[in-house]
Amino acid sequence: MPSSPITDPVAQPDRLGELLDLLATVPDPRDPRGVRYRLSGMLAAAVSAVLTGARSFAAIGEWAADLSAEQLARLGLATSPEESTLRKLFARLDADALDGCSGPGYGPARRSSVAAG
């Protein structure tokens, strides 16, 4: 039995598409020439990790590393992003844009310790 009563969106395929669509509205701060991971997939992995109890970039990276190939594919990712990749992304991400992409059932995205660094 999981320690968290919250089920992450990756485990809810019917809700994952909605989450990915919402997160796709966040502007991508990365140079397109160096992009390896789909932004909405990385954000969905981070959101899911935080919903299941991750409270640091290391914990989010570990959570993402534990995803199966099938789960990664549902996020649009071929491999899991490293902790340093997530840290660099969140350092450059427009936190207000992330805050603004909340949807029904997800509640407002808040700048937590994860987004703040």
N, CA, C and O atoms as CSV, one atom per row, in Angstrom:
chain,resi,resn,atom,element,x,y,z
A,1,MET,N,N,0.844,-1.177,0.000
A,1,MET,CA,C,0.000,0.000,0.000
A,1,MET,C,C,0.889,1.240,0.000
A,1,MET,O,O,1.814,1.330,0.807
A,2,PRO,N,N,0.620,2.219,-0.911
A,2,PRO,CA,C,1.454,3.410,-0.971
A,2,PRO,C,C,1.315,4.245,0.289
A,2,PRO,O,O,0.268,4.242,0.937
A,3,SER,N,N,2.380,4.962,0.632
A,3,SER,CA,C,2.343,5.789,1.827
A,3,SER,C,C,1.508,7.040,1.626
A,3,SER,O,O,1.070,7.651,2.601
A,4,SER,N,N,1.279,7.435,0.372
A,4,SER,CA,C,0.496,8.628,0.082
A,4,SER,C,C,-0.891,8.236,-0.400
A,4,SER,O,O,-1.018,7.365,-1.261
A,5,PRO,N,N,-1.943,8.866,0.141
A,5,PRO,CA,C,-3.295,8.566,-0.329
A,5,PRO,C,C,-3.588,9.189,-1.695
A,5,PRO,O,O,-4.623,8.898,-2.294
A,6,ILE,N,N,-2.693,10.039,-2.190
A,6,ILE,CA,C,-2.885,10.717,-3.465
A,6,ILE,C,C,-2.334,9.843,-4.577
A,6,ILE,O,O,-1.186,9.403,-4.513
A,7,THR,N,N,-3.140,9.591,-5.588
A,7,THR,CA,C,-2.695,8.832,-6.749
A,7,THR,C,C,-2.164,9.807,-7.776
A,7,THR,O,O,-2.837,10.780,-8.116
A,8,ASP,N,N,-0.963,9.556,-8.275
A,8,ASP,CA,C,-0.363,10.488,-9.215
A,8,ASP,C,C,-1.012,10.373,-10.591
A,8,ASP,O,O,-1.555,9.324,-10.936
A,9,PRO,N,N,-0.957,11.450,-11.378
A,9,PRO,CA,C,-1.573,11.446,-12.699
A,9,PRO,C,C,-1.010,10.399,-13.653
A,9,PRO,O,O,-1.732,9.943,-14.539
A,10,VAL,N,N,0.251,10.001,-13.506
A,10,VAL,CA,C,0.821,8.983,-14.394
A,10,VAL,C,C,0.076,7.667,-14.227
A,10,VAL,O,O,-0.043,6.892,-15.175
A,11,ALA,N,N,-0.424,7.417,-13.024
A,11,ALA,CA,C,-1.179,6.192,-12.761
A,11,ALA,C,C,-2.635,6.318,-13.200
A,11,ALA,O,O,-3.381,5.342,-13.132
A,12,GLN,N,N,-3.049,7.497,-13.645
A,12,GLN,CA,C,-4.417,7.746,-14.089
A,12,GLN,C,C,-4.397,8.182,-15.552
A,12,GLN,O,O,-4.490,9.376,-15.836
A,13,PRO,N,N,-4.276,7.235,-16.487
A,13,PRO,CA,C,-4.152,7.599,-17.898
A,13,PRO,C,C,-5.264,8.499,-18.417
A,13,PRO,O,O,-5.024,9.320,-19.302
A,14,ASP,N,N,-6.472,8.361,-17.887
A,14,ASP,CA,C,-7.576,9.191,-18.342
A,14,ASP,C,C,-7.384,10.653,-17.959
A,14,ASP,O,O,-7.930,11.531,-18.626
A,15,ARG,N,N,-6.636,10.934,-16.919
A,15,ARG,CA,C,-6.369,12.309,-16.471
A,15,ARG,C,C,-5.045,12.833,-17.001
A,15,ARG,O,O,-4.833,14.045,-17.028
A,16,LEU,N,N,-4.158,11.955,-17.418
A,16,LEU,CA,C,-2.828,12.367,-17.844
A,16,LEU,C,C,-2.880,13.267,-19.067
A,16,LEU,O,O,-2.144,14.252,-19.132
A,17,GLY,N,N,-3.722,12.958,-20.029
A,17,GLY,CA,C,-3.836,13.789,-21.220
A,17,GLY,C,C,-4.232,15.217,-20.877
A,17,GLY,O,O,-3.715,16.176,-21.450
A,18,GLU,N,N,-5.156,15.341,-19.935
A,18,GLU,CA,C,-5.590,16.661,-19.474
A,18,GLU,C,C,-4.422,17.413,-18.840
A,18,GLU,O,O,-4.220,18.596,-19.115
A,19,LEU,N,N,-3.667,16.738,-18.006
A,19,LEU,CA,C,-2.525,17.369,-17.349
A,19,LEU,C,C,-1.470,17.788,-18.376
A,19,LEU,O,O,-0.941,18.897,-18.301
A,20,LEU,N,N,-1.166,16.914,-19.325
A,20,LEU,CA,C,-0.175,17.243,-20.354
A,20,LEU,C,C,-0.627,18.447,-21.187
A,20,LEU,O,O,0.187,19.302,-21.538
A,21,ASP,N,N,-1.920,18.513,-21.502
A,21,ASP,CA,C,-2.448,19.656,-22.260
A,21,ASP,C,C,-2.297,20.956,-21.473
A,21,ASP,O,O,-1.915,21.985,-22.031
A,22,LEU,N,N,-2.595,20.905,-20.191
A,22,LEU,CA,C,-2.442,22.099,-19.353
A,22,LEU,C,C,-0.978,22.529,-19.283
A,22,LEU,O,O,-0.669,23.713,-19.414
A,23,LEU,N,N,-0.093,21.581,-19.080
A,23,LEU,CA,C,1.324,21.907,-18.935
A,23,LEU,C,C,1.956,22.340,-20.255
A,23,LEU,O,O,2.989,23.010,-20.255
A,24,ALA,N,N,1.347,21.966,-21.375
A,24,ALA,CA,C,1.860,22.382,-22.685
A,24,ALA,C,C,1.681,23.883,-22.906
A,24,ALA,O,O,2.274,24.444,-23.828
A,25,THR,N,N,0.879,24.533,-22.080
A,25,THR,CA,C,0.682,25.980,-22.209
A,25,THR,C,C,1.809,26.777,-21.555
A,25,THR,O,O,1.896,27.989,-21.753
A,26,VAL,N,N,2.658,26.129,-20.794
A,26,VAL,CA,C,3.781,26.806,-20.141
A,26,VAL,C,C,4.868,27.061,-21.181
A,26,VAL,O,O,5.280,26.136,-21.880
A,27,PRO,N,N,5.339,28.308,-21.292
A,27,PRO,CA,C,6.394,28.604,-22.268
A,27,PRO,C,C,7.685,27.858,-21.926
A,27,PRO,O,O,8.083,27.775,-20.764
A,28,ASP,N,N,8.326,27.319,-22.959
A,28,ASP,CA,C,9.563,26.569,-22.778
A,28,ASP,C,C,10.747,27.533,-22.817
A,28,ASP,O,O,10.996,28.153,-23.851
A,29,PRO,N,N,11.488,27.674,-21.704
A,29,PRO,CA,C,12.600,28.621,-21.656
A,29,PRO,C,C,13.892,28.097,-22.293
A,29,PRO,O,O,14.885,28.821,-22.371
A,30,ARG,N,N,13.878,26.863,-22.740
A,30,ARG,CA,C,15.107,26.243,-23.239
A,30,ARG,C,C,15.378,26.604,-24.690
A,30,ARG,O,O,14.457,26.884,-25.457
A,31,ASP,N,N,16.651,26.594,-25.055
A,31,ASP,CA,C,17.059,26.784,-26.446
A,31,ASP,C,C,16.624,25.537,-27.213
A,31,ASP,O,O,16.994,24.427,-26.830
A,32,PRO,N,N,15.847,25.695,-28.289
A,32,PRO,CA,C,15.339,24.520,-29.022
A,32,PRO,C,C,16.440,23.582,-29.528
A,32,PRO,O,O,16.192,22.393,-29.730
A,33,ARG,N,N,17.644,24.102,-29.731
A,33,ARG,CA,C,18.735,23.258,-30.241
A,33,ARG,C,C,19.202,22.214,-29.228
A,33,ARG,O,O,19.784,21.199,-29.610
A,34,GLY,N,N,18.953,22.454,-27.948
A,34,GLY,CA,C,19.437,21.520,-26.942
A,34,GLY,C,C,18.359,20.696,-26.263
A,34,GLY,O,O,18.635,20.006,-25.282
A,35,VAL,N,N,17.131,20.758,-26.771
A,35,VAL,CA,C,16.008,20.085,-26.109
A,35,VAL,C,C,16.071,18.576,-26.331
A,35,VAL,O,O,16.109,18.105,-27.468
A,36,ARG,N,N,16.081,17.829,-25.236
A,36,ARG,CA,C,16.055,16.362,-25.286
A,36,ARG,C,C,14.736,15.791,-24.798
A,36,ARG,O,O,14.322,14.709,-25.213
A,37,TYR,N,N,14.083,16.528,-23.915
A,37,TYR,CA,C,12.864,16.039,-23.281
A,37,TYR,C,C,11.709,16.990,-23.573
A,37,TYR,O,O,11.879,18.209,-23.602
A,38,ARG,N,N,10.549,16.415,-23.785
A,38,ARG,CA,C,9.326,17.201,-23.978
A,38,ARG,C,C,9.027,17.940,-22.676
A,38,ARG,O,O,8.992,17.329,-21.607
A,39,LEU,N,N,8.809,19.264,-22.765
A,39,LEU,CA,C,8.583,20.076,-21.574
A,39,LEU,C,C,7.390,19.586,-20.768
A,39,LEU,O,O,7.496,19.397,-19.556
A,40,SER,N,N,6.259,19.381,-21.426
A,40,SER,CA,C,5.062,18.975,-20.680
A,40,SER,C,C,5.270,17.631,-19.987
A,40,SER,O,O,4.731,17.412,-18.902
A,41,GLY,N,N,6.039,16.727,-20.593
A,41,GLY,CA,C,6.330,15.442,-19.960
A,41,GLY,C,C,7.193,15.590,-18.720
A,41,GLY,O,O,6.953,14.936,-17.705
A,42,MET,N,N,8.203,16.458,-18.806
A,42,MET,CA,C,9.053,16.687,-17.635
A,42,MET,C,C,8.264,17.348,-16.512
A,42,MET,O,O,8.412,16.987,-15.344
A,43,LEU,N,N,7.423,18.321,-16.870
A,43,LEU,CA,C,6.611,18.981,-15.847
A,43,LEU,C,C,5.609,18.007,-15.233
A,43,LEU,O,O,5.383,18.031,-14.023
A,44,ALA,N,N,5.006,17.149,-16.059
A,44,ALA,CA,C,4.050,16.163,-15.538
A,44,ALA,C,C,4.748,15.182,-14.603
A,44,ALA,O,O,4.183,14.793,-13.580
A,45,ALA,N,N,5.962,14.782,-14.940
A,45,ALA,CA,C,6.712,13.884,-14.054
A,45,ALA,C,C,6.987,14.583,-12.728
A,45,ALA,O,O,6.850,13.974,-11.667
A,46,ALA,N,N,7.374,15.856,-12.780
A,46,ALA,CA,C,7.656,16.592,-11.549
A,46,ALA,C,C,6.389,16.774,-10.709
A,46,ALA,O,O,6.418,16.585,-9.492
A,47,VAL,N,N,5.286,17.136,-11.352
A,47,VAL,CA,C,4.013,17.306,-10.636
A,47,VAL,C,C,3.604,15.987,-9.988
A,47,VAL,O,O,3.214,15.958,-8.821
A,48,SER,N,N,3.694,14.909,-10.741
A,48,SER,CA,C,3.315,13.590,-10.213
A,48,SER,C,C,4.186,13.202,-9.033
A,48,SER,O,O,3.693,12.679,-8.034
A,49,ALA,N,N,5.485,13.458,-9.150
A,49,ALA,CA,C,6.404,13.126,-8.058
A,49,ALA,C,C,6.059,13.914,-6.803
A,49,ALA,O,O,6.051,13.362,-5.702
A,50,VAL,N,N,5.774,15.207,-6.965
A,50,VAL,CA,C,5.429,16.034,-5.811
A,50,VAL,C,C,4.104,15.571,-5.193
A,50,VAL,O,O,3.962,15.546,-3.970
A,51,LEU,N,N,3.140,15.206,-6.040
A,51,LEU,CA,C,1.857,14.721,-5.518
A,51,LEU,C,C,2.008,13.434,-4.716
A,51,LEU,O,O,1.190,13.140,-3.844
A,52,THR,N,N,3.046,12.677,-5.011
A,52,THR,CA,C,3.259,11.426,-4.273
A,52,THR,C,C,4.273,11.578,-3.144
A,52,THR,O,O,4.683,10.590,-2.534
A,53,GLY,N,N,4.678,12.826,-2.866
A,53,GLY,CA,C,5.492,13.069,-1.683
A,53,GLY,C,C,6.907,13.566,-1.909
A,53,GLY,O,O,7.600,13.862,-0.935
A,54,ALA,N,N,7.364,13.671,-3.136
A,54,ALA,CA,C,8.720,14.167,-3.397
A,54,ALA,C,C,8.810,15.636,-3.000
A,54,ALA,O,O,7.928,16.430,-3.331
A,55,ARG,N,N,9.870,15.991,-2.297
A,55,ARG,CA,C,10.022,17.367,-1.822
A,55,ARG,C,C,11.377,17.973,-2.180
A,55,ARG,O,O,11.752,19.008,-1.629
A,56,SER,N,N,12.104,17.354,-3.078
A,56,SER,CA,C,13.398,17.888,-3.510
A,56,SER,C,C,13.635,17.473,-4.955
A,56,SER,O,O,12.983,16.562,-5.464
A,57,PHE,N,N,14.563,18.142,-5.602
A,57,PHE,CA,C,14.898,17.745,-6.967
A,57,PHE,C,C,15.464,16.342,-7.005
A,57,PHE,O,O,15.205,15.589,-7.943
A,58,ALA,N,N,16.239,15.986,-5.986
A,58,ALA,CA,C,16.784,14.623,-5.927
A,58,ALA,C,C,15.655,13.600,-5.851
A,58,ALA,O,O,15.692,12.577,-6.534
A,59,ALA,N,N,14.654,13.878,-5.020
A,59,ALA,CA,C,13.514,12.959,-4.883
A,59,ALA,C,C,12.708,12.882,-6.172
A,59,ALA,O,O,12.239,11.808,-6.547
A,60,ILE,N,N,12.543,14.016,-6.852
A,60,ILE,CA,C,11.818,14.016,-8.123
A,60,ILE,C,C,12.592,13.207,-9.158
A,60,ILE,O,O,12.008,12.410,-9.892
A,61,GLY,N,N,13.906,13.411,-9.216
A,61,GLY,CA,C,14.746,12.652,-10.144
A,61,GLY,C,C,14.698,11.160,-9.877
A,61,GLY,O,O,14.640,10.361,-10.811
A,62,GLU,N,N,14.721,10.781,-8.608
A,62,GLU,CA,C,14.631,9.360,-8.246
A,62,GLU,C,C,13.275,8.795,-8.640
A,62,GLU,O,O,13.183,7.679,-9.152
A,63,TRP,N,N,12.224,9.570,-8.398
A,63,TRP,CA,C,10.879,9.122,-8.758
A,63,TRP,C,C,10.789,8.909,-10.260
A,63,TRP,O,O,10.261,7.894,-10.716
A,64,ALA,N,N,11.305,9.867,-11.034
A,64,ALA,CA,C,11.266,9.755,-12.499
A,64,ALA,C,C,12.093,8.568,-12.981
A,64,ALA,O,O,11.707,7.885,-13.930
A,65,ALA,N,N,13.221,8.322,-12.335
A,65,ALA,CA,C,14.083,7.199,-12.729
A,65,ALA,C,C,13.395,5.855,-12.505
A,65,ALA,O,O,13.729,4.866,-13.158
A,66,ASP,N,N,12.444,5.820,-11.592
A,66,ASP,CA,C,11.717,4.577,-11.295
A,66,ASP,C,C,10.546,4.327,-12.245
A,66,ASP,O,O,9.913,3.274,-12.169
A,67,LEU,N,N,10.247,5.271,-13.134
A,67,LEU,CA,C,9.148,5.073,-14.071
A,67,LEU,C,C,9.497,3.992,-15.084
A,67,LEU,O,O,10.645,3.874,-15.512
A,68,SER,N,N,8.502,3.211,-15.458
A,68,SER,CA,C,8.702,2.177,-16.471
A,68,SER,C,C,8.760,2.832,-17.852
A,68,SER,O,O,8.399,3.998,-18.008
A,69,ALA,N,N,9.207,2.088,-18.831
A,69,ALA,CA,C,9.258,2.586,-20.207
A,69,ALA,C,C,7.854,2.970,-20.681
A,69,ALA,O,O,7.690,3.954,-21.403
A,70,GLU,N,N,6.855,2.205,-20.281
A,70,GLU,CA,C,5.470,2.506,-20.654
A,70,GLU,C,C,5.004,3.819,-20.036
A,70,GLU,O,O,4.372,4.633,-20.710
A,71,GLN,N,N,5.311,4.029,-18.767
A,71,GLN,CA,C,4.928,5.274,-18.106
A,71,GLN,C,C,5.636,6.473,-18.741
A,71,GLN,O,O,5.023,7.519,-18.954
A,72,LEU,N,N,6.915,6.317,-19.040
A,72,LEU,CA,C,7.660,7.389,-19.701
A,72,LEU,C,C,7.048,7.713,-21.055
A,72,LEU,O,O,6.913,8.881,-21.418
A,73,ALA,N,N,6.682,6.684,-21.798
A,73,ALA,CA,C,6.080,6.887,-23.120
A,73,ALA,C,C,4.770,7.658,-23.006
A,73,ALA,O,O,4.484,8.513,-23.844
A,74,ARG,N,N,3.970,7.369,-21.978
A,74,ARG,CA,C,2.712,8.109,-21.778
A,74,ARG,C,C,2.976,9.583,-21.529
A,74,ARG,O,O,2.134,10.427,-21.836
A,75,LEU,N,N,4.146,9.902,-20.971
A,75,LEU,CA,C,4.532,11.293,-20.735
A,75,LEU,C,C,5.185,11.926,-21.961
A,75,LEU,O,O,5.461,13.126,-21.976
A,76,GLY,N,N,5.428,11.119,-22.979
A,76,GLY,CA,C,6.110,11.621,-24.165
A,76,GLY,C,C,7.609,11.665,-23.996
A,76,GLY,O,O,8.295,12.415,-24.691
A,77,LEU,N,N,8.127,10.863,-23.073
A,77,LEU,CA,C,9.557,10.830,-22.788
A,77,LEU,C,C,10.136,9.472,-23.164
A,77,LEU,O,O,9.518,8.437,-22.913
A,78,ALA,N,N,11.320,9.477,-23.763
A,78,ALA,CA,C,11.988,8.219,-24.097
A,78,ALA,C,C,12.778,7.703,-22.905
A,78,ALA,O,O,12.871,6.496,-22.682
A,79,THR,N,N,13.343,8.626,-22.145
A,79,THR,CA,C,14.094,8.283,-20.934
A,79,THR,C,C,13.710,9.270,-19.844
A,79,THR,O,O,13.090,10.299,-20.113
A,80,SER,N,N,14.078,8.950,-18.619
A,80,SER,CA,C,13.735,9.854,-17.518
A,80,SER,C,C,14.773,10.968,-17.406
A,80,SER,O,O,15.970,10.727,-17.561
A,81,PRO,N,N,14.311,12.186,-17.138
A,81,PRO,CA,C,15.246,13.294,-16.975
A,81,PRO,C,C,16.023,13.165,-15.663
A,81,PRO,O,O,15.494,12.707,-14.650
A,82,GLU,N,N,17.266,13.572,-15.709
A,82,GLU,CA,C,18.115,13.558,-14.518
A,82,GLU,C,C,17.719,14.697,-13.573
A,82,GLU,O,O,17.073,15.664,-13.976
A,83,GLU,N,N,18.112,14.560,-12.337
A,83,GLU,CA,C,17.845,15.588,-11.332
A,83,GLU,C,C,18.408,16.939,-11.769
A,83,GLU,O,O,17.743,17.962,-11.610
A,84,SER,N,N,19.611,16.955,-12.311
A,84,SER,CA,C,20.226,18.225,-12.718
A,84,SER,C,C,19.451,18.876,-13.868
A,84,SER,O,O,19.354,20.101,-13.936
A,85,THR,N,N,18.907,18.069,-14.759
A,85,THR,CA,C,18.102,18.604,-15.865
A,85,THR,C,C,16.846,19.268,-15.315
A,85,THR,O,O,16.474,20.355,-15.757
A,86,LEU,N,N,16.195,18.626,-14.360
A,86,LEU,CA,C,14.998,19.192,-13.745
A,86,LEU,C,C,15.336,20.475,-12.987
A,86,LEU,O,O,14.600,21.459,-13.066
A,87,ARG,N,N,16.432,20.462,-12.266
A,87,ARG,CA,C,16.848,21.638,-11.494
A,87,ARG,C,C,17.092,22.827,-12.432
A,87,ARG,O,O,16.630,23.935,-12.159
A,88,LYS,N,N,17.811,22.604,-13.528
A,88,LYS,CA,C,18.099,23.674,-14.491
A,88,LYS,C,C,16.813,24.190,-15.135
A,88,LYS,O,O,16.651,25.393,-15.336
A,89,LEU,N,N,15.905,23.275,-15.454
A,89,LEU,CA,C,14.630,23.674,-16.047
A,89,LEU,C,C,13.850,24.572,-15.107
A,89,LEU,O,O,13.398,25.645,-15.508
A,90,PHE,N,N,13.688,24.151,-13.865
A,90,PHE,CA,C,12.887,24.916,-12.918
A,90,PHE,C,C,13.541,26.248,-12.561
A,90,PHE,O,O,12.846,27.190,-12.180
A,91,ALA,N,N,14.854,26.342,-12.675
A,91,ALA,CA,C,15.537,27.608,-12.427
A,91,ALA,C,C,15.185,28.638,-13.503
A,91,ALA,O,O,15.194,29.839,-13.231
A,92,ARG,N,N,14.877,28.187,-14.707
A,92,ARG,CA,C,14.600,29.085,-15.829
A,92,ARG,C,C,13.107,29.199,-16.153
A,92,ARG,O,O,12.707,30.073,-16.922
A,93,LEU,N,N,12.307,28.347,-15.589
A,93,LEU,CA,C,10.879,28.288,-15.909
A,93,LEU,C,C,10.139,29.513,-15.384
A,93,LEU,O,O,10.471,30.037,-14.321
A,94,ASP,N,N,9.148,29.962,-16.124
A,94,ASP,CA,C,8.293,31.067,-15.703
A,94,ASP,C,C,7.302,30.530,-14.670
A,94,ASP,O,O,6.312,29.886,-15.015
A,95,ALA,N,N,7.587,30.807,-13.402
A,95,ALA,CA,C,6.758,30.269,-12.320
A,95,ALA,C,C,5.322,30.786,-12.394
A,95,ALA,O,O,4.387,30.065,-12.044
A,96,ASP,N,N,5.141,32.026,-12.846
A,96,ASP,CA,C,3.785,32.571,-12.968
A,96,ASP,C,C,2.987,31.812,-14.024
A,96,ASP,O,O,1.796,31.562,-13.843
A,97,ALA,N,N,3.640,31.446,-15.123
A,97,ALA,CA,C,2.956,30.669,-16.159
A,97,ALA,C,C,2.578,29.290,-15.632
A,97,ALA,O,O,1.499,28.780,-15.937
A,98,LEU,N,N,3.453,28.691,-14.849
A,98,LEU,CA,C,3.141,27.393,-14.248
A,98,LEU,C,C,1.994,27.531,-13.251
A,98,LEU,O,O,1.103,26.683,-13.198
A,99,ASP,N,N,2.021,28.602,-12.464
A,99,ASP,CA,C,0.924,28.858,-11.522
A,99,ASP,C,C,-0.404,29.001,-12.253
A,99,ASP,O,O,-1.447,28.587,-11.747
A,100,GLY,N,N,-0.361,29.583,-13.433
A,100,GLY,CA,C,-1.586,29.872,-14.169
A,100,GLY,C,C,-2.205,28.689,-14.876
A,100,GLY,O,O,-3.326,28.789,-15.375
A,101,CYS,N,N,-1.510,27.577,-14.931
A,101,CYS,CA,C,-2.070,26.429,-15.689
A,101,CYS,C,C,-2.649,25.386,-14.757
A,101,CYS,O,O,-2.240,24.225,-14.779
A,102,SER,N,N,-3.589,25.797,-13.948
A,102,SER,CA,C,-4.282,24.831,-13.107
A,102,SER,C,C,-5.595,24.461,-13.775
A,102,SER,O,O,-6.166,25.241,-14.537
A,103,GLY,N,N,-6.049,23.289,-13.481
A,103,GLY,CA,C,-7.286,22.828,-14.082
A,103,GLY,C,C,-8.176,22.183,-13.052
A,103,GLY,O,O,-7.774,22.017,-11.900
A,104,PRO,N,N,-9.384,21.814,-13.444
A,104,PRO,CA,C,-10.312,21.179,-12.517
A,104,PRO,C,C,-9.714,19.905,-11.930
A,104,PRO,O,O,-9.231,19.039,-12.660
A,105,GLY,N,N,-9.752,19.803,-10.643
A,105,GLY,CA,C,-9.263,18.599,-9.983
A,105,GLY,C,C,-7.789,18.629,-9.667
A,105,GLY,O,O,-7.309,17.796,-8.899
A,106,TYR,N,N,-7.054,19.569,-10.241
A,106,TYR,CA,C,-5.624,19.646,-9.944
A,106,TYR,C,C,-5.318,20.752,-8.947
A,106,TYR,O,O,-4.286,20.710,-8.278
A,107,GLY,N,N,-6.189,21.728,-8.839
A,107,GLY,CA,C,-5.950,22.838,-7.942
A,107,GLY,C,C,-4.851,23.721,-8.483
A,107,GLY,O,O,-4.206,23.373,-9.471
A,108,PRO,N,N,-4.630,24.851,-7.855
A,108,PRO,CA,C,-3.617,25.759,-8.364
A,108,PRO,C,C,-2.216,25.186,-8.165
A,108,PRO,O,O,-1.901,24.615,-7.121
A,109,ALA,N,N,-1.403,25.350,-9.172
A,109,ALA,CA,C,0.001,24.959,-9.030
A,109,ALA,C,C,0.650,26.029,-8.165
A,109,ALA,O,O,0.498,27.223,-8.421
A,110,ARG,N,N,1.371,25.596,-7.143
A,110,ARG,CA,C,1.991,26.563,-6.248
A,110,ARG,C,C,3.498,26.469,-6.350
A,110,ARG,O,O,4.047,25.400,-6.620
A,111,ARG,N,N,4.157,27.579,-6.136
A,111,ARG,CA,C,5.612,27.578,-6.096
A,111,ARG,C,C,6.025,26.934,-4.781
A,111,ARG,O,O,6.084,27.597,-3.746
A,112,SER,N,N,6.304,25.662,-4.831
A,112,SER,CA,C,6.704,24.936,-3.640
A,112,SER,C,C,8.213,24.953,-3.537
A,112,SER,O,O,8.886,25.647,-4.299
A,113,SER,N,N,8.740,24.200,-2.609
A,113,SER,CA,C,10.192,24.095,-2.478
A,113,SER,C,C,10.801,23.546,-3.740
A,113,SER,O,O,11.974,23.801,-4.012
A,114,VAL,N,N,10.039,22.792,-4.530
A,114,VAL,CA,C,10.547,22.233,-5.779
A,114,VAL,C,C,10.769,23.338,-6.797
A,114,VAL,O,O,11.842,23.424,-7.393
A,115,ALA,N,N,9.762,24.189,-7.003
A,115,ALA,CA,C,9.878,25.249,-7.992
A,115,ALA,C,C,10.838,26.342,-7.525
A,115,ALA,O,O,11.490,26.990,-8.344
A,116,ALA,N,N,10.920,26.540,-6.238
A,116,ALA,CA,C,11.779,27.598,-5.706
A,116,ALA,C,C,13.247,27.181,-5.678
A,116,ALA,O,O,14.131,28.035,-5.625
A,117,GLY,N,N,13.513,25.880,-5.713
A,117,GLY,CA,C,14.906,25.436,-5.728
A,117,GLY,C,C,15.304,24.990,-4.388
A,117,GLY,O,O,16.446,24.577,-4.189
